Amino acid sequence: MNVGIAGFGTIGAEVGRRLLAGIEGLTLVGVTSGRRDVAEARLAAMDAVHIPVLTPEDLADRAQIIVECAPTAAFLDIVVPALKAGRQVVTVSAAALIENMDVVDLARAHGGRIIMATGALLGLDAVRAAALGTIHSVTMVTRKPPRSLVGAPSIVARGIDVMALREPRLLFDGTAREGARGFPANVNVAAALALAGIGPDATRLQIWADPGLERNTHRIVVDADSARFELAIENIPTEEKPGTGRITALSMVAALKGLSEPLKVGS
């Protein structure tokens, strides 16, 4: 299957490197980027100048699978033409998805598919399974180093200098939907959790800036009629984009491999 990458930043470039190194049954045929010069420079550094930088529409024409890892503002520009062409879209942009759930209807109408990769979270299989019964509550507490939260709209609007913090500060306490609006680049994990479980309006979320941390941490507690479980993960931030964990790109690669390999582990 032909694969296109939409967004060639921290995540997209890593997915591209993995595809160029070889993944069974998958071939990288193009990328799209809001900054053509940067994308072309990154492709050249990978000895992949033969890979074209295309428009989202041309990418959808050429690739059966679109890996979406662009900024939130570009989500619809990428996903809509891909789904109209009946393509499979692999994404971690759960925060953008819960604000644009009509794209699910678009996928249904045109034979497309949206695949939400696990991203920086864990345990989504267990949450999805529990959701087939009754989930009483889902709570998530996210703690991040201040540098991972710089530029979040909620912080900017309130004039908070997170880099000046000397002790942990609670920045948000509410629903996953509200958190996704105020921290769109930081809480894809919470939005994905909400989509797997009881929805963005019933999933509770706290976001802390903690200057004592070096890693982005998430702790989830799920109480259901089938099980009660707690999940915890400490993600190592990328140097280029501290708000993004290194495991996020690897999660997208794993999702791609699950589409082409003869054995897929996990539901």
Legacy VTK file of the C-alpha trace (Angstrom):
# vtk DataFile Version 3.0
C-alpha trace
ASCII
DATASET POLYDATA
POINTS 267 float
0.000 0.000 0.000
1.136 3.532 -0.754
1.536 5.838 2.253
1.528 9.635 2.418
2.589 11.715 5.408
0.698 14.928 6.142
2.844 17.120 8.346
6.595 16.551 8.266
7.664 17.845 11.662
8.884 15.914 14.688
6.431 13.026 14.312
6.099 12.963 10.533
9.844 12.954 9.910
10.354 9.983 12.241
7.531 8.062 10.549
9.137 8.911 7.220
12.525 7.587 8.315
10.950 4.325 9.405
9.055 3.929 6.141
12.140 4.664 4.073
14.097 2.107 6.106
11.445 -0.437 5.144
8.107 -1.603 6.542
6.616 -4.702 4.966
3.868 -3.889 2.480
4.147 -0.096 2.774
5.767 2.457 0.462
6.172 6.185 1.133
4.996 8.054 -1.968
4.718 11.661 -0.815
4.414 14.177 1.982
2.572 17.426 2.506
3.719 20.256 4.749
2.865 23.849 5.567
6.578 24.582 5.089
7.741 23.077 1.815
11.350 24.234 2.302
11.639 22.473 5.664
10.039 19.287 4.338
12.343 19.232 1.300
15.394 19.790 3.513
14.386 16.919 5.792
13.791 14.616 2.843
17.193 15.538 1.424
18.812 14.699 4.771
17.198 11.256 4.482
18.512 10.790 0.907
14.893 10.873 -0.231
14.766 13.796 -2.663
12.716 11.524 -4.927
9.772 11.799 -2.493
7.581 14.718 -3.655
6.034 17.408 -1.442
2.389 17.534 -2.523
-0.858 19.314 -1.742
-3.280 17.439 0.551
-5.509 16.744 -2.463
-2.657 15.320 -4.533
-1.486 13.256 -1.579
-4.973 11.767 -1.234
-4.928 10.872 -4.946
-1.600 9.090 -4.656
-1.701 7.301 -1.278
-4.144 4.756 0.128
-3.036 5.565 3.695
-2.537 9.103 4.990
-0.544 9.529 8.193
-1.861 12.767 9.718
0.585 14.448 12.094
0.137 18.118 11.244
-0.740 21.034 13.565
-4.321 21.044 14.864
-5.296 23.974 12.631
-4.520 21.904 9.507
-6.523 18.843 10.566
-9.550 19.383 8.321
-7.449 20.530 5.349
-5.759 17.129 5.391
-8.466 14.775 6.587
-11.386 15.965 4.438
-9.796 15.328 0.991
-8.362 12.028 2.218
-11.725 10.743 3.433
-13.542 12.002 0.344
-11.115 9.861 -1.652
-11.978 6.851 0.518
-8.566 6.684 2.154
-7.473 5.392 5.549
-6.276 8.173 7.848
-3.944 7.282 10.730
-3.798 10.091 13.290
-3.057 10.989 16.897
-4.992 14.264 16.659
-7.773 13.182 19.010
-8.216 16.743 20.298
-9.017 17.936 16.767
-11.231 14.930 16.100
-13.565 15.456 19.062
-14.184 18.990 17.799
-14.897 17.746 14.258
-16.754 14.465 14.688
-18.650 15.067 11.437
-15.582 13.694 9.630
-16.665 10.253 10.877
-19.840 10.637 8.811
-17.687 11.756 5.886
-15.601 8.594 6.201
-18.738 6.454 6.323
-20.197 8.133 3.237
-17.076 7.669 1.098
-15.729 4.354 2.351
-12.864 5.969 4.231
-11.582 5.139 7.686
-10.070 7.022 10.620
-7.588 5.080 12.743
-6.700 6.691 16.063
-3.202 5.580 17.007
-2.493 5.106 20.700
0.005 7.960 20.762
1.548 8.773 24.139
-1.035 6.785 26.087
-1.422 3.147 27.069
-4.277 0.844 27.910
-6.745 1.985 25.235
-7.555 -1.674 24.486
-8.669 -2.149 28.093
-10.734 1.052 28.055
-12.431 0.087 24.787
-13.249 -3.333 26.189
-14.640 -1.845 29.412
-16.797 0.536 27.366
-18.687 -2.458 25.971
-20.041 -2.809 29.507
-20.576 0.122 31.872
-17.824 2.556 32.803
-18.696 4.540 35.915
-15.863 7.068 35.722
-12.615 7.904 33.948
-10.145 10.358 35.477
-6.812 11.415 34.048
-4.100 13.526 35.689
-1.420 14.918 33.376
1.775 16.420 34.771
4.325 17.963 32.460
7.556 19.954 32.715
6.760 23.642 32.101
8.639 23.673 28.779
6.185 21.084 27.451
3.262 23.474 28.026
4.663 26.730 26.629
2.317 28.288 24.068
-0.870 26.477 25.086
-3.827 28.791 24.285
-5.236 28.594 27.827
-1.912 29.615 29.335
-1.344 32.422 26.849
-4.859 33.799 27.417
-4.277 33.939 31.176
-0.783 35.387 30.883
0.836 32.585 32.878
4.632 32.305 32.635
5.020 28.582 33.234
8.795 28.797 32.890
8.878 30.982 36.012
7.170 28.346 38.188
9.139 27.016 41.136
6.509 24.545 42.368
3.728 22.465 40.758
0.702 24.448 39.597
-2.719 23.150 38.604
-3.517 24.730 35.227
-6.765 22.963 34.386
-9.451 20.854 36.068
-12.485 19.954 33.973
-13.665 17.761 31.104
-11.519 16.305 28.358
-13.404 18.411 25.802
-12.645 21.654 27.649
-9.034 20.584 28.095
-8.660 19.861 24.397
-9.771 23.400 23.588
-7.368 25.050 26.001
-4.420 22.718 25.421
-4.900 21.297 21.873
-1.263 20.282 21.408
-0.916 18.772 24.867
-3.951 16.603 25.587
-4.414 14.362 22.565
-3.908 11.599 25.115
-6.968 12.702 27.108
-9.049 13.110 23.962
-8.076 9.619 22.773
-8.955 8.229 26.190
-12.351 9.932 25.957
-13.030 8.503 22.495
-12.148 5.005 23.692
-14.300 5.262 26.809
-17.215 7.422 27.966
-16.777 10.483 25.778
-15.127 13.904 26.114
-17.805 15.433 28.344
-17.751 12.670 30.977
-13.987 12.099 31.084
-12.345 14.174 33.833
-8.943 15.773 33.322
-6.386 17.673 35.377
-3.309 19.331 33.880
-0.364 20.332 36.048
2.854 22.157 35.238
5.556 20.638 37.431
9.080 22.109 37.324
10.364 19.054 39.189
9.628 16.744 36.248
11.708 15.851 33.212
9.065 13.642 31.568
5.449 14.067 30.463
3.428 11.898 32.831
-0.145 10.620 32.679
-2.085 8.684 35.319
-5.518 7.269 34.468
-8.057 5.658 36.777
-10.972 3.738 35.225
-13.844 2.383 37.316
-16.151 0.027 35.389
-18.510 -2.859 36.056
-15.981 -5.236 34.462
-12.784 -3.989 36.135
-11.143 -1.167 38.018
-7.691 -0.306 36.748
-5.037 2.356 36.946
-2.582 3.216 34.205
0.550 5.322 34.458
3.125 6.334 31.871
6.156 8.632 31.838
6.980 9.748 28.316
10.397 11.079 27.369
9.908 14.399 25.505
11.465 14.994 22.114
14.187 17.636 22.026
12.649 19.420 19.058
9.119 19.602 20.498
9.023 18.963 24.274
5.233 18.677 24.359
5.495 15.571 22.168
6.787 12.316 23.617
9.208 10.154 21.662
6.784 7.256 21.829
4.132 9.127 19.799
5.842 8.664 16.432
6.608 5.040 17.291
2.920 4.519 18.068
2.013 5.730 14.582
4.575 3.395 13.039
3.115 0.515 15.071
-0.376 1.412 13.820
0.898 1.376 10.235
2.557 -2.001 10.708
-0.716 -3.316 12.083
-2.330 -2.487 8.735
0.141 -4.488 6.690
1.655 -7.285 8.770
0.134 -10.781 8.925
-0.012 -10.701 12.763
-1.581 -7.838 14.707
-1.379 -7.927 18.502
-4.047 -5.978 20.411
-7.619 -5.195 19.522
LINES 1 268
267 0 1 2 3 4 5 6 7 8 9 10 11 12 13 14 15 16 17 18 19 20 21 22 23 24 25 26 27 28 29 30 31 32 33 34 35 36 37 38 39 40 41 42 43 44 45 46 47 48 49 50 51 52 53 54 55 56 57 58 59 60 61 62 63 64 65 66 67 68 69 70 71 72 73 74 75 76 77 78 79 80 81 82 83 84 85 86 87 88 89 90 91 92 93 94 95 96 97 98 99 100 101 102 103 104 105 106 107 108 109 110 111 112 113 114 115 116 117 118 119 120 121 122 123 124 125 126 127 128 129 130 131 132 133 134 135 136 137 138 139 140 141 142 143 144 145 146 147 148 149 150 151 152 153 154 155 156 157 158 159 160 161 162 163 164 165 166 167 168 169 170 171 172 173 174 175 176 177 178 179 180 181 182 183 184 185 186 187 188 189 190 191 192 193 194 195 196 197 198 199 200 201 202 203 204 205 206 207 208 209 210 211 212 213 214 215 216 217 218 219 220 221 222 223 224 225 226 227 228 229 230 231 232 233 234 235 236 237 238 239 240 241 242 243 244 245 246 247 248 249 250 251 252 253 254 255 256 257 258 259 260 261 262 263 264 265 266
